[in-house]
Amino acid sequence: MAKIKSFDHFRVKPRWLFVKITDELGRFGWGEATLEGHSLAVEGTLDEVKSIAVGMEAEEIELLWQKIWRHGFYRGGPVFMSALAGVDIALWDLQAKKLGVPIYQLLGGRVRHKVKVYCWIGGDRPSDIATAAQARAAQGLRCVKMNATEDVDWLDSPSMLDSCVERLNTVKSLGLDAALDFHGRLHRPMAKQLAKALEAHRPLFIEEPMLMEHAEGLKQLAGLTSTPIAFGERLYSRWDVKRYLEDNSVDILQPDLSHAGGISEVRKIASMAEAYDVAIAPHCPIGPIALAACMQIALCTPNFVIQEMSLGIHYNTAAGNIDITSYLKDKSVFDIEGGYVKALEGPGLGIEIDEEMIRKVAQDTQPWQCEQFVGEDGMIREW
């Protein structure tokens, strides 16, 4: 047993927030608490959590999780749960490295030897889809995801939806499967139309067809289409997920390990989902620590289906020369072969972090801000 001695966090390009926890014997683990567009809020919460965590036993991961969750009285939500996630992932990394095994060995062992993955094409305003899809196929991918639309009004011209169907067919003609992310941009009148228009063209799944606050709308939509419905990046705990499982409104849950309390909580969410015959496909358009944590879950979770990864995503390319492997010493761990990434077999998260580079980049990294969409009439639209 060894107590937590120090607790640091680093804001780094393009939009990631890393956490390092060190115990009194000098052993350390890395976590990721990235919450896109809200880094300053999470950093403030991490400073508060630090005052709780330092001095506690590093091995008592569940106890620390419960203490942070329950003793603060106010709980849940993206900021709080992202901070908790960063701590949780770092402690699992520390513990597994101390024992010299991958994290999945502490969670019952692996049920698969490689992880199916997909990457993004097209950006926030999808364009040049054919060229991007061809490039992804050349990287070894079999599946991609793209935004279904640009920004859309509450009720817009039905013709705005035609280009989405065309893009889907373009990608599929190249031999790739494609998932379509509605990104919560569509309100009920348009979401119903687009889901119906896409059904015959068989996307892999449609993601966030409506915002999470419209649970009744999602339940209705699930009864209108045979296309698998995926969502979950804006659900942060078992308690958030519960209603959607009971409503039968989701086919593929997408909890984000950096938003939803880390490995400890997402493992429990996955078990809940399995009881409802719902699949797990963790959300992860963010950093390498989050991806490694997702892969630990993927490797030991029977109802896992596919993993998002941010290799070459538009947010990374906008930052210049920073990508998913930039902060790793061994950049081959996320290599894609035939649509899969091999199991991470090293101790802990299975990746080795380049701390020197992290500290260097963190010196001048500014908080990343979300895109802002505004309609022709000046009304704010969903991003």
Sequence and secondary structure as in RCSB ss.txt:
>XXXX:A:sequence
MAKIKSFDHFRVKPRWLFVKITDELGRFGWGEATLEGHSLAVEGTLDEVKSIAVGMEAEEIELLWQKIWRHGFYR
GGPVFMSALAGVDIALWDLQAKKLGVPIYQLLGGRVRHKVKVYCWIGGDRPSDIATAAQARAAQGLRCVKMNATE
DVDWLDSPSMLDSCVERLNTVKSLGLDAALDFHGRLHRPMAKQLAKALEAHRPLFIEEPMLMEHAEGLKQLAGLT
STPIAFGERLYSRWDVKRYLEDNSVDILQPDLSHAGGISEVRKIASMAEAYDVAIAPHCPIGPIALAACMQIALC
TPNFVIQEMSLGIHYNTAAGNIDITSYLKDKSVFDIEGGYVKALEGPGLGIEIDEEMIRKVAQDTQPWQCEQFVG
EDGMIREW
>XXXX:A:secstr
  BEEEEEEEEETTTEEEEEEEETTS EEEEE   TT HHHHHHHHHHHHHHHTTSBTT HHHHHHHHHHHTSS 
 SHHHHHHHHHHHHHHHHHHHHHHTSBGGGGGT  S SEEEEEEE STTTT  HHHHHHHHHHTT SEEEEES S
   SS  GGGGHHHHHHHHHHHHTT EEEEE TT   HHHHHHHHHHHHTT  S EE SS TT HHHHHHHHTT 
 S EEE TT  SHHHHHHHHHHT  SEE  BTTTTTHHHHHHHHHHHHHHTT EE  B  S HHHHHHHHHHHHH
 TTB  EE  TT HHHHTTSS  TTTTBS TTTT EETTEEE   SSBTS  B HHHHHHHHTT        EE 
TTS EE  
